[in-house]
Amino acid sequence: MKPGPNGAAERPDLRQLHAKFGDAVRSLEQDAAGEPVVFVAPERNVEILAYLRDSQGYDLLKDVTGLDLGGDRPLQVVYQLWSTRDSNSLRVKAELPPDHLKLGSAFDIWRASNWLEREVYDMFGVVFEGHPDHRRILMPENYEEGYPLRKDFPLRGRFSRAEQTRLAMSQEMEDIYSLDELVVRGRSGAPGEDRGDGIETQNMILNIGPQHPATHGVLRLVCELDGETIVKCTPHIGYLHTGFEKLCEYRTWNQVIPLTDRMDYLAPILYNIGYALGVEELLGIEVTPRCKVIRVICSELNRILSHLIWVGTTAIDIGAFTPFLYTFQERERIYNLHEAYVGARMTTSASRVGGMMADVPPGWLDGVRDFVETFPNTLDETERLLTQNSIWIGRTQGVGTIDGKGAIDVGLCGPNLRASGVAYDVRKDKPYLDYETYDFDVPIGEYGDVYDRYLVRMEEMRQSVRILEQALARVPDGPINVDDPRVILPPKSEVMNSIDGMISHFKLVMEGLKVPAGEVWSSIESSKGELGFYLVADGGPKPVRCRFRGPSFMNISALPYLVEGELIADLIAVNASVDIVLGEIDR
């Protein structure tokens, strides 16, 4: 095995792994970006994963997903690990024969694996033995038509529209009439329990959502309450399930881009750019210097855009209306920049593999400069309204707390992780788009509560302004797209006046971009946390697998740990502080 660009194949920990487990470590490989990939015996996966966490420092579980290559080939369960100590990544794979899709659960190693393993079961049919809550998560619990991300599952499903409607209605009625059975497991207060004072008590079940403004989307929270204290909270997702990952397998690589901005329509260009970077890693191409800077500008504008929406809506949830007016006014200015650049406000589809959809129009950078110069004034006003406000402090300090170790264990990411004191930011720890050349700080909190999550996001907006100032000062001249007819459409003048240009245009549009066989894990720091793309190609014009590891999915899965023991009124504040978007959760 040849070493990767960072000597990945020669890392001592991988040699030690092979020496310790012998034949259970079946091969050591590297992906298209030179990152290490370890294949392990499925019957020893839990033992090996525990060793990697405890002895090798891979303390952060980024993702668990499946990969079906079709036919009689084994189905792969893929673990993406990260060491916050050494800033190293590692991919672990266990291959399962199609007739024995069983694997040990990693829940006792990382609680973050809870929802991730449920999703692999739901989409691929892998049974995780020892999982504490083994059931479907996106599809209805009584869905019996198969596993949607398997290659033998057709794009349009296996049942008629009438059957689909009947199934959805039956699930809805089951949810309504079987809350205790479906949701409340291991209840602490059984009906009729005598606490010793002669008074019988019974915990109450409160259903919040899925149609509720304070859930920030179609999210259903089922809470078991002892008085006003939350004993248990169970989030239910899947009401917006759109099947983007399945759709990607039927689209060419560039046709996937419009799906990415529908996942987080509150910071769409970040998702466009993150996906394009992943495909570019598979292709082994580097975008132009101008494209890099323009992408950084768009990314930081979208980070501010998302945080502004968060501050305004969270303030409303807690009872303050004026900050909403301030933040949404600035939000509109960024949306105007979106519209001036790509012609759309939310569904931008701004990037292309190898560049952007177009260069920025004349005067657009001046508009960004004007925003950068004036926006901090509004940020100051918002902080004056909230930061020292006694009501805001009372509703946010000491609420929904979690320390750094616990935040890593449950899979929190982005501002939520940094608020607990963990200074992990992809822009710093695994830089892309030359972020290592920009001068900015990574704000962290101390207590890991709602208040710290607020402070971290407010400071992140100021750091984004710093990055924007530096980017605006260094925007180079030159092309926005790579000069490669295999990747980028030729100019219209060339298409109309050259047979070679017309052929290149025709082949790219009709056949799609050909991406060399291989796989890659690529991630960026989105506004809500680490946004990961696990992309697998077979040399053709369409992906074999497009896995979107969304930060909101990971963050909302930690909500039960954040709200246990809190008051029901605090649930609204904690849920808001996590900052989710259901388009990405239910992708």
Order of alpha helices (4+ residues) and beta strands (2+ residues): alpha-beta-beta-alpha-beta-beta-beta-beta-alpha-beta-alpha-alpha-beta-beta-beta-beta-beta-alpha-alpha-alpha-alpha-alpha-beta-beta-alpha-alpha-alpha-alpha-alpha-alpha-alpha-alpha-beta-beta-beta-alpha-alpha-alpha-alpha
